[in-house]
Amino acid sequence: MALPIPLEPYTGTVSIVDLAIQADQLILAHCITTKHERTALVLWSLATYGYDHYRIFPRLLAISPERRCGKTTLLEVVGALCRNSIQASNLTPAILSRIKNIVDDPTLLIDEADTFIKNADGDIKGLINSGHTKSGAQVLKCVGDSHKPQVFDTWHPMVIASIGALEDTIMDRSVIINLRRKLPTEDVKRLPIDLSSEWLQWRSKALRWFLDNPTAFDDTNQIEPAYRGNDRAIDNWVPLFTLARAIDDTWYSRCEAAYVELVNEVEMELPTRLLSDIRNHIGKNSNTRISSTKLTEHLKGDVTAPWEDMRLTPARMASMLAPYNIKPKDMRIDGKVLRGYESIQFEDSFERYLPAI
């Protein structure tokens, strides 16, 4: 691993607008990306200089469907922009947990992640996930002949490049860029031999601006984006939205558009889908009581739902509802004592786990 050149803050006044525009132009010149992806890349790269202001800082994950889609080029470009970038591949848990012992405030760039993270043991994945949240970014390891426990700090930005998706826990903690191969009609410039050295002054200016503007990132000034079915997506984009507002209105608008484009509405997990379908049925039914058998029949009658294919039964439904503390009980329905539910049993879970209607 090549250690980054020690970074000293620029002496003089710095325009964050100019820095953002220059970074945008660099990415446009060398990488096949959309405007929304460039927005996320610029904001994330700049945010590495102020990552310590946040409770959560997302990973930047570059995924391609095949080889030769520009992952390595993107890593070089992002590495030239980020704070104290250090690139490596095929890391071990021991090295990953000690990066901050080697470099102050590092941005770790991991290439070829698909070759070792996908099949790695839980240590690597756990270390990557641990650094997502500031309060949980410590790991405890036994070191030396005496096996004395020692705490290692994993709180730092991280860029991961992979062919194909990684584990859901890593994807969930990342701002994701989906790379694609260059068309014959698309033109990108070749990277200079030492891009990182050429952009040293830019990085020095970025550090200067963050040192001069710490209050822009206080808790009271941090911006949460709109809800898109995933609380973690909101957390991941707080640093980008907060920085975009500090730059100017143009970049804030770009950030909003990028968030809508790059963050997909999360498909409901099966238990949540069950709650949602039950809520829809209860809303159409004036009865406050319904038998378990009748409810499963109604659910399986929806051809757009998965319940017929998975052969939903009253017992299976009860098992899926049990974690929500919703349990069937004996009650009189239409003159008969049947096993079923009252609509009031669902109200708390509807409010907690489903979007408002």
C-alpha positions as CSV (number, residue, x, y, z in Angstrom):
1,M,0.0,0.0,0.0
2,A,1.4,3.4,-1.0
3,L,0.9,5.9,1.8
4,P,-0.7,9.2,1.0
5,I,1.3,12.5,0.8
6,P,0.9,14.3,4.1
7,L,-1.9,16.9,3.6
8,E,-1.4,20.5,4.8
9,P,-4.3,23.0,4.7
10,Y,-4.1,25.6,1.9
11,T,-3.1,29.1,3.0
12,G,-5.7,31.6,1.7
13,T,-9.4,31.9,0.9
14,V,-11.1,28.9,-0.7
15,S,-14.3,28.8,-2.8
16,I,-16.2,25.5,-2.1
17,V,-18.2,26.2,-5.3
18,D,-15.1,26.2,-7.4
19,L,-13.9,23.0,-5.7
20,A,-17.2,21.2,-6.5
21,I,-17.2,22.3,-10.1
22,Q,-13.6,21.3,-10.6
23,A,-14.3,17.8,-9.1
24,D,-17.4,17.5,-11.3
25,Q,-15.3,18.3,-14.4
26,L,-12.6,15.8,-13.4
27,I,-15.1,12.9,-13.1
28,L,-16.9,13.9,-16.3
29,A,-13.6,13.9,-18.2
30,H,-12.5,10.4,-17.1
31,C,-15.5,8.3,-16.0
32,I,-18.7,7.1,-17.6
33,T,-21.2,8.4,-15.1
34,T,-24.6,10.2,-15.2
35,K,-24.9,13.7,-13.8
36,H,-26.7,12.3,-10.7
37,E,-23.8,9.9,-10.1
38,R,-21.3,12.7,-10.5
39,T,-23.2,14.7,-8.0
40,A,-23.0,11.9,-5.4
41,L,-19.4,11.3,-6.1
42,V,-18.4,15.0,-5.8
43,L,-20.4,15.5,-2.6
44,W,-19.2,12.2,-1.0
45,S,-15.6,12.9,-1.9
46,L,-15.7,16.4,-0.4
47,A,-17.5,15.1,2.7
48,T,-14.6,12.9,3.6
49,Y,-12.8,16.0,4.9
50,G,-15.6,16.5,7.4
51,Y,-16.7,12.9,8.1
52,D,-16.0,13.3,11.8
53,H,-18.9,15.8,12.1
54,Y,-21.5,13.1,11.5
55,R,-23.0,10.2,13.5
56,I,-23.1,8.1,10.3
57,F,-20.9,8.2,7.2
58,P,-21.8,5.9,4.3
59,R,-19.5,3.7,2.3
60,L,-19.2,4.6,-1.4
61,L,-19.8,1.4,-3.4
62,A,-19.0,1.2,-7.1
63,I,-20.6,-1.9,-8.7
64,S,-20.2,-3.1,-12.3
65,P,-22.0,-6.1,-14.0
66,E,-18.8,-7.2,-15.7
67,R,-15.1,-6.4,-16.0
68,R,-13.8,-3.3,-17.9
69,C,-16.5,-1.0,-16.7
70,G,-14.1,1.6,-15.2
71,K,-14.0,0.6,-11.6
72,T,-10.2,1.0,-11.2
73,T,-10.3,4.4,-13.1
74,L,-13.1,5.6,-10.8
75,L,-11.1,4.6,-7.7
76,E,-8.1,6.6,-9.0
77,V,-10.3,9.7,-9.6
78,V,-12.1,9.5,-6.3
79,G,-8.8,8.8,-4.6
80,A,-7.4,12.0,-6.0
81,L,-10.3,13.9,-4.5
82,C,-10.7,12.2,-1.1
83,R,-8.9,13.0,2.1
84,N,-5.8,10.9,2.7
85,S,-6.8,8.1,0.3
86,I,-5.0,4.8,0.6
87,Q,-5.8,2.0,-1.9
88,A,-5.5,-1.7,-1.3
89,S,-7.1,-5.0,-2.3
90,N,-7.3,-8.5,-0.6
91,L,-7.2,-7.0,2.8
92,T,-7.0,-9.0,6.0
93,P,-9.0,-8.3,9.1
94,A,-5.7,-7.4,10.9
95,I,-4.8,-4.7,8.3
96,L,-8.4,-3.4,8.0
97,S,-8.6,-2.8,11.7
98,R,-5.3,-1.0,11.9
99,I,-5.5,1.4,8.9
100,K,-5.9,4.4,11.3
101,N,-2.7,3.4,13.0
102,I,-0.9,3.9,9.6
103,V,-2.7,7.0,8.2
104,D,-4.5,9.8,10.0
105,D,-8.1,10.3,8.9
106,P,-7.7,7.8,6.0
107,T,-10.1,7.2,3.1
108,L,-9.7,3.5,2.4
109,L,-10.2,2.4,-1.3
110,I,-10.8,-1.3,-1.7
111,D,-10.6,-2.7,-5.3
112,E,-11.6,-6.1,-6.4
113,A,-13.8,-6.5,-3.4
114,D,-15.8,-9.3,-5.1
115,T,-12.7,-11.5,-5.1
116,F,-12.3,-11.6,-1.3
117,I,-15.2,-10.0,0.5
118,K,-18.0,-12.2,-0.9
119,N,-16.3,-15.4,0.3
120,A,-14.6,-13.9,3.4
121,D,-15.4,-14.8,6.9
122,G,-17.5,-12.6,9.1
123,D,-14.5,-10.7,10.4
124,I,-14.0,-8.7,7.2
125,K,-17.7,-8.0,6.7
126,G,-18.1,-7.1,10.3
127,L,-15.2,-4.6,10.2
128,I,-16.6,-2.9,7.1
129,N,-20.0,-2.6,8.7
130,S,-18.7,-1.4,12.0
131,G,-17.2,1.8,10.6
132,H,-20.6,3.0,9.3
133,T,-21.7,4.4,12.6
134,K,-19.3,6.6,14.7
135,S,-20.4,5.2,18.1
136,G,-19.9,1.6,17.0
137,A,-16.7,2.0,15.0
138,Q,-14.5,0.1,17.5
139,V,-13.4,-3.5,17.4
140,L,-11.8,-5.4,20.3
141,K,-8.9,-7.7,19.4
142,C,-6.3,-9.7,21.5
143,V,-2.8,-8.7,20.5
144,G,0.7,-9.8,21.3
145,D,2.0,-12.9,23.1
146,S,0.0,-12.0,26.2
147,H,-3.3,-11.7,24.1
148,K,-4.0,-8.4,25.8
149,P,-7.3,-6.9,24.6
150,Q,-6.9,-3.8,22.5
151,V,-9.5,-1.4,20.9
152,F,-9.0,-0.5,17.2
153,D,-10.8,2.4,15.6
154,T,-12.6,1.7,12.3
155,W,-14.3,5.1,11.9
156,H,-13.2,6.4,8.5
157,P,-14.6,6.8,5.0
158,M,-14.3,3.8,2.7
159,V,-14.8,3.2,-1.1
160,I,-15.4,-0.3,-2.3
161,A,-15.3,-1.5,-6.0
162,S,-16.9,-4.8,-6.9
163,I,-18.1,-6.8,-9.8
164,G,-21.7,-7.6,-8.8
165,A,-23.5,-6.8,-5.6
166,L,-22.1,-7.5,-2.2
167,E,-23.9,-8.5,1.0
168,D,-27.1,-6.7,1.8
169,T,-25.6,-5.4,5.1
170,I,-22.8,-3.6,3.1
171,M,-25.1,-2.4,0.3
172,D,-27.5,-1.0,2.9
173,R,-24.7,1.1,4.4
174,S,-23.6,2.6,1.1
175,V,-24.2,5.2,-1.5
176,I,-24.2,3.0,-4.6
177,I,-22.8,3.9,-8.1
178,N,-23.7,1.4,-10.8
179,L,-20.9,1.5,-13.4
180,R,-21.3,0.5,-17.0
181,R,-19.0,-0.1,-20.0
182,K,-18.2,2.7,-22.3
183,L,-20.1,2.9,-25.6
184,P,-18.0,3.3,-28.8
185,T,-19.5,6.8,-29.2
186,E,-18.6,7.9,-25.7
187,D,-15.3,9.6,-25.1
188,V,-13.2,9.8,-21.9
189,K,-9.7,11.1,-21.4
190,R,-6.9,8.8,-20.3
191,L,-5.7,9.4,-16.7
192,P,-2.4,11.2,-16.2
193,I,0.4,9.2,-14.8
194,D,0.2,10.8,-11.3
195,L,-3.3,12.2,-10.9
196,S,-3.0,12.2,-7.1
197,S,0.0,14.6,-7.1
198,E,-1.6,16.9,-9.7
199,W,-4.7,17.3,-7.4
200,L,-2.7,17.7,-4.1
201,Q,-3.4,21.5,-4.0
202,W,-7.2,20.8,-4.6
203,R,-7.2,18.5,-1.6
204,S,-5.3,21.1,0.4
205,K,-7.9,23.6,-0.5
206,A,-10.7,21.2,0.5
207,L,-9.2,20.7,3.9
208,R,-8.8,24.4,4.3
209,W,-12.5,25.0,3.6
210,F,-13.7,22.4,6.1
211,L,-11.4,23.7,8.8
212,D,-12.7,27.2,8.2
213,N,-16.4,26.2,8.2
214,P,-17.0,23.7,11.0
215,T,-20.3,25.2,12.1
216,A,-21.9,24.4,8.8
217,F,-22.0,20.8,9.9
218,D,-23.2,21.1,13.5
219,D,-26.1,18.8,14.5
220,T,-28.5,21.7,14.2
221,N,-27.4,22.4,10.6
222,Q,-27.5,18.8,9.3
223,I,-30.2,18.1,6.7
224,E,-32.3,15.0,6.4
225,P,-33.6,14.0,2.9
226,A,-37.2,12.9,2.3
227,Y,-38.2,9.4,3.4
228,R,-38.1,6.8,0.6
229,G,-39.0,3.7,2.5
230,N,-35.6,3.3,4.2
231,D,-34.4,5.1,7.3
232,R,-30.8,4.0,6.6
233,A,-30.9,5.7,3.2
234,I,-31.8,8.9,5.0
235,D,-28.8,8.5,7.3
236,N,-26.5,7.7,4.4
237,W,-27.4,10.9,2.6
238,V,-27.3,13.3,5.5
239,P,-23.6,14.2,4.9
240,L,-24.3,14.8,1.2
241,F,-27.4,17.0,1.7
242,T,-25.7,19.0,4.5
243,L,-22.6,19.7,2.4
244,A,-24.7,20.5,-0.7
245,R,-26.7,23.2,1.2
246,A,-23.4,24.6,2.4
247,I,-22.1,24.9,-1.2
248,D,-25.1,26.7,-2.9
249,D,-28.7,26.2,-4.1
250,T,-27.5,24.7,-7.4
251,W,-25.7,21.8,-5.7
252,Y,-28.6,21.3,-3.2
253,S,-31.0,20.9,-6.1
254,R,-28.6,18.5,-7.7
255,C,-28.3,16.5,-4.5
256,E,-32.1,16.3,-4.3
257,A,-32.3,15.0,-7.9
258,A,-29.5,12.5,-7.3
259,Y,-31.1,11.2,-4.2
260,V,-34.4,10.5,-6.0
261,E,-32.6,8.9,-8.9
262,L,-30.0,6.8,-7.0
263,V,-32.1,5.7,-4.0
264,N,-34.7,3.2,-5.0
265,E,-37.9,2.9,-3.1
266,V,-37.4,-0.1,-0.9
267,E,-39.5,-3.2,-1.6
268,M,-41.3,-4.2,1.5
269,E,-40.1,-7.3,3.4
270,L,-42.6,-10.1,3.6
271,P,-43.9,-9.4,7.1
272,T,-44.3,-5.7,6.3
273,R,-46.1,-6.6,3.1
274,L,-48.5,-8.8,5.2
275,L,-49.3,-5.9,7.5
276,S,-49.8,-3.6,4.5
277,D,-52.2,-6.0,2.8
278,I,-54.1,-6.6,6.0
279,R,-54.5,-2.8,6.4
280,N,-55.9,-2.5,2.9
281,H,-58.4,-5.3,3.6
282,I,-59.5,-3.8,6.9
283,G,-59.9,-0.4,5.3
284,K,-62.4,-1.9,2.8
285,N,-64.3,-3.9,5.4
286,S,-66.7,-2.4,7.9
287,N,-66.4,-5.4,10.3
288,T,-64.1,-5.0,13.2
289,R,-63.6,-8.7,13.6
290,I,-62.4,-11.2,11.0
291,S,-61.6,-14.9,11.3
292,S,-58.1,-16.1,10.5
293,T,-59.4,-18.4,7.8
294,K,-61.4,-15.6,6.1
295,L,-58.5,-13.2,6.3
296,T,-56.1,-15.7,4.6
297,E,-58.7,-16.3,1.9
298,H,-59.0,-12.6,1.1
299,L,-55.2,-12.2,1.1
300,K,-54.7,-15.2,-1.2
301,G,-57.3,-13.8,-3.6
302,D,-55.1,-10.9,-4.6
303,V,-53.3,-12.1,-7.7
304,T,-50.6,-9.4,-7.3
305,A,-49.6,-10.6,-3.9
306,P,-47.3,-13.5,-3.0
307,W,-49.7,-15.2,-0.6
308,E,-51.2,-17.8,-2.9
309,D,-47.8,-18.9,-4.2
310,M,-46.5,-19.3,-0.7
311,R,-49.7,-21.1,0.4
312,L,-50.4,-18.9,3.3
313,T,-52.3,-20.6,6.1
314,P,-53.8,-19.2,9.3
315,A,-50.9,-20.8,11.3
316,R,-48.3,-19.3,9.0
317,M,-49.9,-15.9,9.2
318,A,-50.1,-16.1,13.0
319,S,-46.3,-16.9,13.0
320,M,-45.5,-13.9,10.8
321,L,-47.6,-11.5,13.0
322,A,-46.3,-12.8,16.3
323,P,-43.2,-10.5,16.4
324,Y,-45.6,-7.6,16.2
325,N,-47.3,-8.9,19.3
326,I,-50.5,-9.6,17.2
327,K,-52.0,-12.9,18.1
328,P,-55.3,-14.6,17.1
329,K,-57.9,-15.2,19.7
330,D,-61.3,-16.9,20.1
331,M,-64.1,-14.5,19.4
332,R,-67.8,-14.6,18.3
333,I,-68.1,-13.8,14.6
334,D,-71.4,-14.1,12.7
335,G,-72.9,-16.2,15.6
336,K,-70.0,-18.6,15.7
337,V,-66.9,-18.8,18.0
338,L,-63.9,-18.6,15.6
339,R,-60.2,-18.0,15.8
340,G,-59.5,-14.5,14.5
341,Y,-58.4,-10.9,15.0
342,E,-59.9,-7.5,15.9
343,S,-59.0,-4.5,13.8
344,I,-57.8,-2.7,16.9
345,Q,-55.0,-5.3,17.4
346,F,-53.3,-4.0,14.2
347,E,-53.5,-0.2,14.8
348,D,-50.2,0.2,16.7
349,S,-48.2,-1.8,14.2
350,F,-49.8,-0.1,11.2
351,E,-48.7,3.2,12.6
352,R,-45.2,2.1,13.5
353,Y,-44.2,0.0,10.5
354,L,-46.2,1.3,7.5
355,P,-46.1,4.6,5.7
356,A,-49.1,6.9,6.4
357,I,-52.0,6.9,3.9
